[in-house]
Amino acid sequence: MGMAKIKKGDDVVVLSGKDKGKTGSVTQVMPKEGKVVVSGVNMIARHRKPTQQNPQGGIDRYEAPMAISKVAVADPKSGKPTRVRIEEKDGKKVRVAVKSGETIDG
């Protein structure tokens, strides 16, 4: 995988799959696997048997990683998905939303 233009803390929009159209914040980026974890999106349920540490057992719900290609950064102005361009401003590299031209960070 090349350099991902999505970072931890970014607001993203899901482009495809069962959660298409949902938005959330990136909690974890896994660049080697090409995956991201988005809060409140791609929830899965894991059925746990009772153990000595957890005598109740039950169902654990948590966010599963999803392909980085299924999400796009949300435009800071409109909240719609946008591509990201890297520009140099004041000698610093910053990420810029292609749709609106708004700076995403810094």
N, CA, C and O atoms as a printed pandas DataFrame, in Angstrom:
     atom_number atom_name residue_name chain_id  residue_number  x_coord  y_coord  z_coord
0              1         N          MET        A               1    0.839   -1.191    0.000
1              2        CA          MET        A               1    0.000    0.000    0.000
2              3         C          MET        A               1    0.875    1.242    0.000
3              4         O          MET        A               1    1.917    1.285    0.653
4              5         N          GLY        A               2    0.440    2.237   -0.733
5              6        CA          GLY        A               2    1.132    3.518   -0.722
6              7         C          GLY        A               2    0.742    4.293    0.516
7              8         O          GLY        A               2    0.128    3.753    1.437
8              9         N          MET        A               3    1.105    5.564    0.530
9             10        CA          MET        A               3    0.777    6.401    1.677
10            11         C          MET        A               3   -0.726    6.661    1.709
11            12         O          MET        A               3   -1.286    7.178    0.743
12            13         N          ALA        A               4   -1.368    6.312    2.794
13            14        CA          ALA        A               4   -2.806    6.555    2.934
14            15         C          ALA        A               4   -3.015    8.014    3.310
15            16         O          ALA        A               4   -2.282    8.558    4.136
16            17         N          LYS        A               5   -4.005    8.642    2.712
17            18        CA          LYS        A               5   -4.278   10.040    3.008
18            19         C          LYS        A               5   -5.329   10.178    4.096
19            20         O          LYS        A               5   -5.866   11.262    4.322
20            21         N          ILE        A               6   -5.619    9.064    4.769
21            22        CA          ILE        A               6   -6.568    9.070    5.881
22            23         C          ILE        A               6   -5.785    8.838    7.166
23            24         O          ILE        A               6   -4.972    7.918    7.253
24            25         N          LYS        A               7   -6.040    9.684    8.165
25            26        CA          LYS        A               7   -5.311    9.587    9.426
26            27         C          LYS        A               7   -6.277    9.383   10.585
27            28         O          LYS        A               7   -7.482    9.598   10.454
28            29         N          LYS        A               8   -5.727    8.964   11.721
29            30        CA          LYS        A               8   -6.515    8.777   12.935
30            31         C          LYS        A               8   -7.152   10.113   13.323
31            32         O          LYS        A               8   -6.488   11.150   13.325
32            33         N          GLY        A               9   -8.445   10.073   13.650
33            34        CA          GLY        A               9   -9.150   11.288   14.035
34            35         C          GLY        A               9   -9.913   11.952   12.904
35            36         O          GLY        A               9  -10.722   12.844   13.157
36            37         N          ASP        A              10   -9.678   11.541   11.659
37            38        CA          ASP        A              10  -10.403   12.106   10.513
38            39         C          ASP        A              10  -11.867   11.693   10.545
39            40         O          ASP        A              10  -12.204   10.589   10.973
40            41         N          ASP        A              11  -12.730   12.587   10.089
41            42        CA          ASP        A              11  -14.135   12.233    9.876
42            43         C          ASP        A              11  -14.240   11.672    8.469
43            44         O          ASP        A              11  -13.804   12.307    7.509
44            45         N          VAL        A              12  -14.819   10.478    8.343
45            46        CA          VAL        A              12  -14.904    9.818    7.043
46            47         C          VAL        A              12  -16.336    9.404    6.736
47            48         O          VAL        A              12  -17.173    9.294    7.631
48            49         N          VAL        A              13  -16.601    9.175    5.444
49            50        CA          VAL        A              13  -17.896    8.704    4.955
50            51         C          VAL        A              13  -17.671    7.338    4.327
51            52         O          VAL        A              13  -16.724    7.158    3.561
52            53         N          VAL        A              14  -18.540    6.362    4.645
53            54        CA          VAL        A              14  -18.429    5.022    4.064
54            55         C          VAL        A              14  -19.030    5.052    2.661
55            56         O          VAL        A              14  -20.151    5.522    2.469
56            57         N          LEU        A              15  -18.272    4.543    1.673
57            58        CA          LEU        A              15  -18.684    4.609    0.271
58            59         C          LEU        A              15  -19.452    3.385   -0.199
59            60         O          LEU        A              15  -20.266    3.487   -1.116
60            61         N          SER        A              16  -19.209    2.217    0.415
61            62        CA          SER        A              16  -19.871    1.001   -0.057
62            63         C          SER        A              16  -20.062    0.020    1.080
63            64         O          SER        A              16  -19.455    0.152    2.143
64            65         N          GLY        A              17  -20.922   -0.975    0.841
65            66        CA          GLY        A              17  -21.162   -2.017    1.834
66            67         C          GLY        A              17  -22.426   -1.760    2.627
67            68         O          GLY        A              17  -23.214   -0.876    2.293
68            69         N          LYS        A              18  -22.615   -2.547    3.693
69            70        CA          LYS        A              18  -23.852   -2.475    4.482
70            71         C          LYS        A              18  -24.012   -1.144    5.212
71            72         O          LYS        A              18  -25.128   -0.757    5.557
72            73         N          ASP        A              19  -22.910   -0.443    5.448
73            74        CA          ASP        A              19  -22.948    0.829    6.167
74            75         C          ASP        A              19  -22.778    2.031    5.242
75            76         O          ASP        A              19  -22.377    3.104    5.694
76            77         N          LYS        A              20  -23.076    1.867    3.960
77            78        CA          LYS        A              20  -22.903    2.933    2.976
78            79         C          LYS        A              20  -23.631    4.205    3.410
79            80         O          LYS        A              20  -24.801    4.168    3.791
80            81         N          GLY        A              21  -22.913    5.337    3.344
81            82        CA          GLY        A              21  -23.498    6.624    3.705
82            83         C          GLY        A              21  -23.278    7.034    5.146
83            84         O          GLY        A              21  -23.448    8.205    5.483
84            85         N          LYS        A              22  -22.900    6.091    6.012
85            86        CA          LYS        A              22  -22.671    6.421    7.420
86            87         C          LYS        A              22  -21.369    7.210    7.554
87            88         O          LYS        A              22  -20.449    7.060    6.750
88            89         N          THR        A              23  -21.314    8.045    8.579
89            90        CA          THR        A              23  -20.100    8.799    8.857
90            91         C          THR        A              23  -19.597    8.427   10.244
91            92         O          THR        A              23  -20.362    7.987   11.102
92            93         N          GLY        A              24  -18.315    8.608   10.443
93            94        CA          GLY        A              24  -17.713    8.314   11.734
94            95         C          GLY        A              24  -16.294    8.829   11.775
95            96         O          GLY        A              24  -15.768    9.330   10.781
96            97         N          SER        A              25  -15.689    8.702   12.920
97            98        CA          SER        A              25  -14.322    9.158   13.112
98            99         C          SER        A              25  -13.381    7.953   13.090
99           100         O          SER        A              25  -13.701    6.904   13.648
100          101         N          VAL        A              26  -12.233    8.101   12.451
101          102        CA          VAL        A              26  -11.259    7.012   12.367
102          103         C          VAL        A              26  -10.591    6.850   13.734
103          104         O          VAL        A              26  -10.030    7.802   14.276
104          105         N          THR        A              27  -10.657    5.624   14.289
105          106        CA          THR        A              27  -10.033    5.368   15.590
106          107         C          THR        A              27   -8.696    4.653   15.445
107          108         O          THR        A              27   -7.853    4.718   16.339
108          109         N          GLN        A              28   -8.502    3.969   14.315
109          110        CA          GLN        A              28   -7.251    3.234   14.104
110          111         C          GLN        A              28   -7.003    3.083   12.606
111          112         O          GLN        A              28   -7.931    2.834   11.835
112          113         N          VAL        A              29   -5.741    3.237   12.202
113          114        CA          VAL        A              29   -5.348    3.031   10.810
114          115         C          VAL        A              29   -4.302    1.927   10.774
115          116         O          VAL        A              29   -3.334    1.952   11.534
116          117         N          MET        A              30   -4.504    0.953    9.881
117          118        CA          MET        A              30   -3.555   -0.147    9.711
118          119         C          MET        A              30   -3.018   -0.094    8.282
119          120         O          MET        A              30   -3.554   -0.762    7.398
120          121         N          PRO        A              31   -1.954    0.700    8.041
121          122        CA          PRO        A              31   -1.495    0.911    6.673
122          123         C          PRO        A              31   -0.952   -0.346    5.986
123          124         O          PRO        A              31   -1.107   -0.499    4.774
124          125         N          LYS        A              32   -0.321   -1.243    6.741
125          126        CA          LYS        A              32    0.221   -2.460    6.121
126          127         C          LYS        A              32   -0.885   -3.363    5.603
127          128         O          LYS        A              32   -0.728   -4.005    4.565
128          129         N          GLU        A              33   -2.014   -3.418    6.324
129          130        CA          GLU        A              33   -3.143   -4.248    5.891
130          131         C          GLU        A              33   -4.085   -3.478    4.973
131          132         O          GLU        A              33   -4.951   -4.077    4.335
132          133         N          GLY        A              34   -3.928   -2.156    4.898
133          134        CA          GLY        A              34   -4.821   -1.339    4.093
134          135         C          GLY        A              34   -6.213   -1.255    4.687
135          136         O          GLY        A              34   -7.207   -1.267    3.960
136          137         N          LYS        A              35   -6.288   -1.168    6.026
137          138        CA          LYS        A              35   -7.583   -1.154    6.704
138          139         C          LYS        A              35   -7.667    0.007    7.695
139          140         O          LYS        A              35   -6.656    0.543    8.150
140          141         N          VAL        A              36   -8.914    0.376    8.012
141          142        CA          VAL        A              36   -9.180    1.392    9.025
142          143         C          VAL        A              36  -10.307    0.900    9.930
143          144         O          VAL        A              36  -11.121    0.069    9.528
144          145         N          VAL        A              37  -10.343    1.426   11.160
145          146        CA          VAL        A              37  -11.445    1.155   12.078
146          147         C          VAL        A              37  -12.163    2.489   12.284
147          148         O          VAL        A              37  -11.549    3.482   12.672
148          149         N          VAL        A              38  -13.473    2.498   12.018
149          150        CA          VAL        A              38  -14.272    3.719   12.118
150          151         C          VAL        A              38  -15.285    3.533   13.244
151          152         O          VAL        A              38  -15.952    2.502   13.324
152          153         N          SER        A              39  -15.396    4.541   14.117
153          154        CA          SER        A              39  -16.294    4.422   15.271
154          155         C          SER        A              39  -17.753    4.345   14.825
155          156         O          SER        A              39  -18.221    5.161   14.031
156          157         N          GLY        A              40  -18.459    3.349   15.354
157          158        CA          GLY        A              40  -19.876    3.175   15.072
158          159         C          GLY        A              40  -20.206    2.563   13.722
159          160         O          GLY        A              40  -21.377    2.487   13.353
160          161         N          VAL        A              41  -19.197    2.124   12.977
161          162        CA          VAL        A              41  -19.412    1.577   11.633
162          163         C          VAL        A              41  -18.827    0.170   11.563
163          164         O          VAL        A              41  -17.811   -0.111   12.198
164          165         N          ASN        A              42  -19.463   -0.717   10.794
165          166        CA          ASN        A              42  -19.002   -2.096   10.613
166          167         C          ASN        A              42  -18.982   -2.842   11.948
167          168         O          ASN        A              42  -18.012   -3.521   12.283
168          169         N          MET        A              43  -20.072   -2.700   12.700
169          170        CA          MET        A              43  -20.184   -3.346   14.005
170          171         C          MET        A              43  -20.398   -4.848   13.823
171          172         O          MET        A              43  -21.193   -5.277   12.988
172          173         N          ILE        A              44  -19.672   -5.642   14.624
173          174        CA          ILE        A              44  -19.874   -7.081   14.607
174          175         C          ILE        A              44  -20.133   -7.562   16.031
175          176         O          ILE        A              44  -19.736   -6.916   17.000
176          177         N          ALA        A              45  -20.802   -8.702   16.140
177          178        CA          ALA        A              45  -21.129   -9.271   17.446
178          179         C          ALA        A              45  -20.345  -10.551   17.620
179          180         O          ALA        A              45  -20.328  -11.407   16.735
180          181         N          ARG        A              46  -19.696  -10.682   18.762
181          182        CA          ARG        A              46  -18.934  -11.883   19.087
182          183         C          ARG        A              46  -19.600  -12.544   20.282
183          184         O          ARG        A              46  -19.677  -11.944   21.354
184          185         N          HIS        A              47  -20.084  -13.775   20.115
185          186        CA          HIS        A              47  -20.736  -14.502   21.204
186          187         C          HIS        A              47  -19.661  -15.143   22.075
187          188         O          HIS        A              47  -18.855  -15.939   21.593
188          189         N          ARG        A              48  -19.653  -14.793   23.354
189          190        CA          ARG        A              48  -18.633  -15.281   24.295
190          191         C          ARG        A              48  -19.235  -16.291   25.259
191          192         O          ARG        A              48  -20.302  -16.066   25.830
192          193         N          LYS        A              49  -18.534  -17.411   25.431
193          194        CA          LYS        A              49  -18.949  -18.404   26.430
194          195         C          LYS        A              49  -18.562  -17.903   27.817
195          196         O          LYS        A              49  -17.605  -17.142   27.955
196          197         N          PRO        A              50  -19.290  -18.319   28.832
197          198        CA          PRO        A              50  -18.886  -17.942   30.189
198          199         C          PRO        A              50  -17.517  -18.534   30.550
199          200         O          PRO        A              50  -17.241  -19.700   30.267
200          201         N          THR        A              51  -16.669  -17.714   31.175
201          202        CA          THR        A              51  -15.357  -18.157   31.642
202          203         C          THR        A              51  -15.217  -17.731   33.096
203          204         O          THR        A              51  -16.115  -17.100   33.653
204          205         N          GLN        A              52  -14.085  -18.079   33.713
205          206        CA          GLN        A              52  -13.875  -17.667   35.100
206          207         C          GLN        A              52  -13.710  -16.148   35.198
207          208         O          GLN        A              52  -14.145  -15.534   36.172
208          209         N          GLN        A              53  -13.071  -15.540   34.175
209          210        CA          GLN        A              53  -12.905  -14.084   34.188
210          211         C          GLN        A              53  -14.234  -13.377   33.893
211          212         O          GLN        A              53  -14.503  -12.300   34.425
212          213         N          ASN        A              54  -15.053  -13.989   33.048
213          214        CA          ASN        A              54  -16.336  -13.402   32.667
214          215         C          ASN        A              54  -17.424  -14.463   32.845
215          216         O          ASN        A              54  -17.841  -15.080   31.866
216          217         N          PRO        A              55  -17.896  -14.688   34.089
217          218        CA          PRO        A              55  -18.844  -15.771   34.337
218          219         C          PRO        A              55  -20.203  -15.568   33.653
219          220         O          PRO        A              55  -20.946  -16.527   33.447
220          221         N          GLN        A              56  -20.522  -14.326   33.307
221          222        CA          GLN        A              56  -21.804  -14.036   32.664
222          223         C          GLN        A              56  -21.811  -14.470   31.193
223          224         O          GLN        A              56  -22.844  -14.899   30.680
224          225         N          GLY        A              57  -20.656  -14.360   30.511
225          226        CA          GLY        A              57  -20.639  -14.623   29.072
226          227         C          GLY        A              57  -21.347  -13.492   28.366
227          228         O          GLY        A              57  -21.333  -12.362   28.853
228          229         N          GLY        A              58  -21.966  -13.763   27.228
229          230        CA          GLY        A              58  -22.764  -12.737   26.558
230          231         C          GLY        A              58  -22.268  -12.420   25.162
231          232         O          GLY        A              58  -21.496  -13.174   24.569
232          233         N          ILE        A              59  -22.723  -11.299   24.654
233          234        CA          ILE        A              59  -22.398  -10.882   23.296
234          235         C          ILE        A              59  -21.593   -9.591   23.355
235          236         O          ILE        A              59  -22.055   -8.594   23.909
236          237         N          ASP        A              60  -20.398   -9.604   22.788
237          238        CA          ASP        A              60  -19.558   -8.407   22.687
238          239         C          ASP        A              60  -19.782   -7.781   21.326
239          240         O          ASP        A              60  -19.717   -8.466   20.305
240          241         N          ARG        A              61  -20.042   -6.491   21.305
241          242        CA          ARG        A              61  -20.187   -5.772   20.033
242          243         C          ARG        A              61  -19.039   -4.786   19.902
243          244         O          ARG        A              61  -18.749   -4.030   20.829
244          245         N          TYR        A              62  -18.382   -4.795   18.737
245          246        CA          TYR        A              62  -17.280   -3.870   18.502
246          247         C          TYR        A              62  -17.102   -3.614   17.009
247          248         O          TYR        A              62  -17.646   -4.333   16.171
248          249         N          GLU        A              63  -16.327   -2.574   16.695
249          250        CA          GLU        A              63  -16.092   -2.204   15.299
250          251         C          GLU        A              63  -15.000   -3.093   14.715
251          252         O          GLU        A              63  -13.945   -3.279   15.321
252          253         N          ALA        A              64  -15.265   -3.636   13.542
253          254        CA          ALA        A              64  -14.276   -4.449   12.848
254          255         C          ALA        A              64  -13.535   -3.564   11.840
255          256         O          ALA        A              64  -14.093   -2.579   11.357
256          257         N          PRO        A              65  -12.292   -3.906   11.524
257          258        CA          PRO        A              65  -11.577   -3.141   10.497
258          259         C          PRO        A              65  -12.263   -3.282    9.142
259          260         O          PRO        A              65  -12.864   -4.314    8.843
260          261         N          MET        A              66  -12.164   -2.231    8.324
261          262        CA          MET        A              66  -12.714   -2.283    6.972
262          263         C          MET        A              66  -11.683   -1.732    5.999
263          264         O          MET        A              66  -10.771   -1.008    6.399
264          265         N          ALA        A              67  -11.823   -2.070    4.738
265          266        CA          ALA        A              67  -10.857   -1.651    3.719
266          267         C          ALA        A              67  -10.822   -0.128    3.628
267          268         O          ALA        A              67  -11.855    0.542    3.651
268          269         N          ILE        A              68   -9.608    0.394    3.524
269          270        CA          ILE        A              68   -9.426    1.845    3.460
270          271         C          ILE        A              68  -10.041    2.417    2.185
271          272         O          ILE        A              68  -10.382    3.599    2.127
272          273         N          SER        A              69  -10.182    1.563    1.157
273          274        CA          SER        A              69  -10.764    2.018   -0.109
274          275         C          SER        A              69  -12.276    2.216   -0.009
275          276         O          SER        A              69  -12.877    2.830   -0.891
276          277         N          LYS        A              70  -12.894    1.705    1.055
277          278        CA          LYS        A              70  -14.348    1.842    1.234
278          279         C          LYS        A              70  -14.725    3.144    1.922
279          280         O          LYS        A              70  -15.912    3.442    2.053
280          281         N          VAL        A              71  -13.748    3.929    2.367
281          282        CA          VAL        A              71  -14.043    5.183    3.047
282          283         C          VAL        A              71  -13.364    6.346    2.336
283          284         O          VAL        A              71  -12.334    6.181    1.681
284          285         N          ALA        A              72  -13.963    7.525    2.478
285          286        CA          ALA        A              72  -13.381    8.754    1.946
286          287         C          ALA        A              72  -13.497    9.827    3.014
287          288         O          ALA        A              72  -14.433    9.823    3.814
288          289         N          VAL        A              73  -12.548   10.739    3.023
289          290        CA          VAL        A              73  -12.564   11.826    3.993
290          291         C          VAL        A              73  -13.793   12.698    3.746
291          292         O          VAL        A              73  -14.132   12.995    2.601
292          293         N          ALA        A              74  -14.454   13.105    4.825
293          294        CA          ALA        A              74  -15.621   13.981    4.717
294          295         C          ALA        A              74  -15.137   15.416    4.532
295          296         O          ALA        A              74  -14.252   15.877    5.253
296          297         N          ASP        A              75  -15.723   16.119    3.562
297          298        CA          ASP        A              75  -15.373   17.516    3.292
298          299         C          ASP        A              75  -15.690   18.366    4.525
299          300         O          ASP        A              75  -16.788   18.257    5.070
300          301         N          PRO        A              76  -14.756   19.209    4.978
301          302        CA          PRO        A              76  -15.017   20.017    6.178
302          303         C          PRO        A              76  -16.202   20.964    6.023
303          304         O          PRO        A              76  -16.863   21.281    7.011
304          305         N          LYS        A              77  -16.485   21.423    4.799
305          306        CA          LYS        A              77  -17.607   22.349    4.590
306          307         C          LYS        A              77  -18.942   21.625    4.483
307          308         O          LYS        A              77  -19.883   21.946    5.210
308          309         N          SER        A              78  -19.030   20.642    3.572
309          310        CA          SER        A              78  -20.322   20.026    3.265
310          311         C          SER        A              78  -20.566   18.698    3.971
311          312         O          SER        A              78  -21.716   18.288    4.126
312          313         N          GLY        A              79  -19.503   18.016    4.402
313          314        CA          GLY        A              79  -19.656   16.706    5.019
314          315         C          GLY        A              79  -19.768   15.583    4.012
315          316         O          GLY        A              79  -19.908   14.422    4.395
316          317         N          LYS        A              80  -19.707   15.913    2.706
317          318        CA          LYS        A              80  -19.774   14.899    1.660
318          319         C          LYS        A              80  -18.384   14.315    1.418
319          320         O          LYS        A              80  -17.382   14.950    1.747
320          321         N          PRO        A              81  -18.313   13.100    0.842
321          322        CA          PRO        A              81  -16.997   12.505    0.603
322          323         C          PRO        A              81  -16.185   13.302   -0.420
323          324         O          PRO        A              81  -16.732   13.822   -1.393
324          325         N          THR        A              82  -14.881   13.388   -0.187
325          326        CA          THR        A              82  -13.992   14.100   -1.090
326          327         C          THR        A              82  -12.650   13.404   -1.156
327          328         O          THR        A              82  -12.272   12.673   -0.241
328          329         N          ARG        A              83  -11.935   13.633   -2.237
329          330        CA          ARG        A              83  -10.570   13.149   -2.339
330          331         C          ARG        A              83   -9.660   14.143   -1.627
331          332         O          ARG        A              83  -10.068   15.263   -1.319
332          333         N          VAL        A              84   -8.428   13.724   -1.371
333          334        CA          VAL        A              84   -7.492   14.558   -0.628
334          335         C          VAL        A              84   -6.255   14.808   -1.477
335          336         O          VAL        A              84   -5.709   13.896   -2.098
336          337         N          ARG        A              85   -5.833   16.048   -1.488
337          338        CA          ARG        A              85   -4.623   16.454   -2.207
338          339         C          ARG        A              85   -3.635   16.984   -1.180
339          340         O          ARG        A              85   -4.038   17.567   -0.174
340          341         N          ILE        A              86   -2.351   16.786   -1.425
341          342        CA          ILE        A              86   -1.338   17.308   -0.513
342          343         C          ILE        A              86   -0.676   18.506   -1.174
343          344         O          ILE        A              86   -0.110   18.395   -2.261
344          345         N          GLU        A              87   -0.753   19.663   -0.499
345          346        CA          GLU        A              87   -0.170   20.896   -1.010
346          347         C          GLU        A              87    0.820   21.433    0.006
347          348         O          GLU        A              87    0.829   21.022    1.166
348          349         N          GLU        A              88    1.660   22.365   -0.452
349          350        CA          GLU        A              88    2.626   22.984    0.439
350          351         C          GLU        A              88    2.193   24.413    0.710
351          352         O          GLU        A              88    2.080   25.218   -0.215
352          353         N          LYS        A              89    1.951   24.731    1.975
353          354        CA          LYS        A              89    1.573   26.082    2.378
354          355         C          LYS        A              89    2.506   26.533    3.488
355          356         O          LYS        A              89    2.655   25.848    4.500
356          357         N          ASP        A              90    3.130   27.681    3.300
357          358        CA          ASP        A              90    4.074   28.244    4.273
358          359         C          ASP        A              90    5.185   27.253    4.618
359          360         O          ASP        A              90    5.608   27.171    5.771
360          361         N          GLY        A              91    5.656   26.503    3.625
361          362        CA          GLY        A              91    6.742   25.557    3.831
362          363         C          GLY        A              91    6.332   24.279    4.528
363          364         O          GLY        A              91    7.188   23.463    4.869
364          365         N          LYS        A              92    5.018   24.083    4.752
365          366        CA          LYS        A              92    4.516   22.870    5.395
366          367         C          LYS        A              92    3.632   22.119    4.425
367          368         O          LYS        A              92    2.919   22.730    3.629
368          369         N          LYS        A              93    3.674   20.797    4.482
369          370        CA          LYS        A              93    2.771   19.980    3.682
370          371         C          LYS        A              93    1.452   19.844    4.437
371          372         O          LYS        A              93    1.435   19.437    5.599
372          373         N          VAL        A              94    0.354   20.183    3.777
373          374        CA          VAL        A              94   -0.962   20.072    4.403
374          375         C          VAL        A              94   -1.898   19.311    3.477
375          376         O          VAL        A              94   -1.713   19.300    2.260
376          377         N          ARG        A              95   -2.909   18.671    4.069
377          378        CA          ARG        A              95   -3.922   17.961    3.288
378          379         C          ARG        A              95   -5.062   18.916    2.977
379          380         O          ARG        A              95   -5.539   19.649    3.844
380          381         N          VAL        A              96   -5.489   18.890    1.716
381          382        CA          VAL        A              96   -6.527   19.805    1.252
382          383         C          VAL        A              96   -7.644   18.993    0.606
383          384         O          VAL        A              96   -7.375   18.075   -0.169
384          385         N          ALA        A              97   -8.908   19.328    0.921
385          386        CA          ALA        A              97  -10.056   18.663    0.311
386          387         C          ALA        A              97  -10.176   19.134   -1.132
387          388         O          ALA        A              97  -10.155   20.336   -1.399
388          389         N          VAL        A              98  -10.301   18.187   -2.068
389          390        CA          VAL        A              98  -10.359   18.522   -3.488
390          391         C          VAL        A              98  -11.645   19.277   -3.813
391          392         O          VAL        A              98  -11.606   20.219   -4.604
392          393         N          LYS        A              99  -12.796   18.893   -3.225
393          394        CA          LYS        A              99  -14.084   19.518   -3.552
394          395         C          LYS        A              99  -14.144   20.990   -3.169
395          396         O          LYS        A              99  -14.555   21.826   -3.974
396          397         N          SER        A             100  -13.734   21.312   -1.939
397          398        CA          SER        A             100  -13.922   22.683   -1.445
398          399         C          SER        A             100  -12.628   23.490   -1.384
399          400         O          SER        A             100  -12.674   24.719   -1.332
400          401         N          GLY        A             101  -11.489   22.829   -1.389
401          402        CA          GLY        A             101  -10.219   23.534   -1.247
402          403         C          GLY        A             101   -9.886   23.861    0.194
403          404         O          GLY        A             101   -8.900   24.549    0.457
404          405         N          GLU        A             102  -10.697   23.376    1.141
405          406        CA          GLU        A             102  -10.456   23.609    2.568
406          407         C          GLU        A             102   -9.296   22.770    3.070
407          408         O          GLU        A             102   -9.098   21.644    2.614
408          409         N          THR        A             103   -8.528   23.312    4.008
409          410        CA          THR        A             103   -7.448   22.556    4.628
410          411         C          THR        A             103   -8.036   21.593    5.642
411          412         O          THR        A             103   -8.906   21.965    6.429
412          413         N          ILE        A             104   -7.562   20.355    5.621
413          414        CA          ILE        A             104   -8.101   19.345    6.530
414          415         C          ILE        A             104   -7.359   19.371    7.851
415          416         O          ILE        A             104   -7.961   19.180    8.908
416          417         N          ASP        A             105   -6.060   19.604    7.801
417          418        CA          ASP        A             105   -5.282   19.677    9.049
418          419         C          ASP        A             105   -4.239   20.784    8.951
419          420         O          ASP        A             105   -3.813   21.153    7.858
420          421         N          GLY        A             106   -3.834   21.306   10.102
421          422        CA          GLY        A             106   -2.779   22.303   10.172
422          423         C          GLY        A             106   -3.110   23.530    9.451
423          424         O          GLY        A             106   -2.309   24.465    9.424
